[in-house]
Amino acid sequence: MEAYLTFNGNAAEALAFYAKCLGGKIEFSMTFAESPMGAQTPDNYKDKIMHATLTARGQKLMASDAPPEYKFEGYKGFSLSVQAKDVKEGEQLFSALSAGGKVAMPYAATFWSPGFGMLEDKFGVPWMINVDHPPA
């Protein structure tokens, strides 16, 4: 299963941010102007992302900007979860993704994890960073 995020006109900026934070790479990106519907796309929307794919940490994240005829309503009822290999990597991921955003639960040890935190990034996307306990 893979996540597909819709953005409010800033998908290119968000994906570049995620690539930097997660050590990933944008593998594919197509604007509305580059699509078969390019001629019908309003001029102020031609440079928006119709579809893009980011790979990072062995996973794929897909995204687009909401088409101009659809109202963007934000994000509700989910979080993107990233498993860190250790507490230090978790701290780095949490710090990078929370820059300019809002911390919902500070990164700290919990009863299930030596490192866990929740945040909303500067684009409004909710994230959880988690470190598994080492095997017994």
Order of alpha helices (4+ residues) and beta strands (2+ residues): beta-alpha-beta-beta-beta-beta-alpha-beta-beta-beta
